[in-house]
């Protein structure tokens, strides 16, 4: 396995051990355009769950402040966090599959 395949695959699989840090380091340090492209793509895919969770947290905060009703805020929270959880797991699986494809191809 050459260095290019290894860095490309690890950029995606790093969702498990260093989600944002590893692709960012690879993107900054690499001179190879293919590796830089995969690292940037992996970085974007790793940032989506973080941003989505932050947005949902803000929405839940405003829902709690505006409604002043813990029960409705709880219902909204369960639904939104369930959706975020599904998206996070789906993206993690996608990143792992994409990393394996980079290792193989």
N, C-alpha and C positions, 0 to 999 in steps of 0.2 A: 504494500500500500504506500503510495507516495504522499509527500507532505501536503500537497494540495487537497487530496481526498480527505486526509485526516483532519485538517483544519476546517474544511467545509462541513464535514460531518459533526465534529465536536462543537462547532458554532451552534448548530441546531440542538444537539443532545445536551448542551450545557444548560438547558431549561431545568435539568435535574440538580446540577451542582453549583452553577454560577450564572443565573439567567441573564443578567444584563451585562455583567462585568466581562465575561469571557468574549462574547462577540464584539464588544466595544474595543477591547484590547487587540483582538485580531484585526478588526477594521482599521484601527490606527496604525498598527505595527506592520501590516502586510503591504508588500509592494505589488503583489499579483492581483490583477483586476478581477479575476474570477473569484478568488478568495475574499477580496473586499466586497464583492457583490453578494456572496452568500452570507458573509458576516453581517452586512447591513440588513439583509432580508431577515436573518435570524434575530437581530436586534429589534427590528420592528415587530416581529412576531412575539418577542419576549416582553415588549413594552405594552402590548394590547391588554393583557390581564391586569397589569399594574394600573394603567390609566382607567380601565373599566371599573376596577374596584374602588379607585379614588372617586370617580364620578358617582357611583352608587352610594358611597359613604356620604358624599355631600347631599345627594338627593334625599337620603334617609334623614340626615340632620335637618334639612329644611322641612321635610314632611313632619318631623317631630315638633319643630318649632311652630309651624303654621297651623297644624291641626290641634296641637296640645292634647292629643288623644293617643295614649300608648297602644291601645288595641289596633286602631287602624294603621299606626306606624309599624306595628309588629307584622300585620298582614302584608303591607307593602314591602317590608324588609325581607320576609320569608320568600316572597315571590321574586323580588329583585336579586337577592343573594342566591336563590336557586338557579336563576338564569345565569348569573355571573359564574357560579360553580360549574355549570354545564359548559359554558364557553371556555373557562380555564382548563378543564379536563380535556375538552376537545382540542384546544390549541396545544396542550402538552403532548397528547398522542400524535397530533399532526407533526410537531417538531421532532419527535422521536422517529417517526416513519420517514420524514424528510432527511434526517441525519443518517439513517440506515441506507436510504437510497443513495446518498452522497458517498457513503463508504463503499457501496457495491458498484456504483457507476463511475 
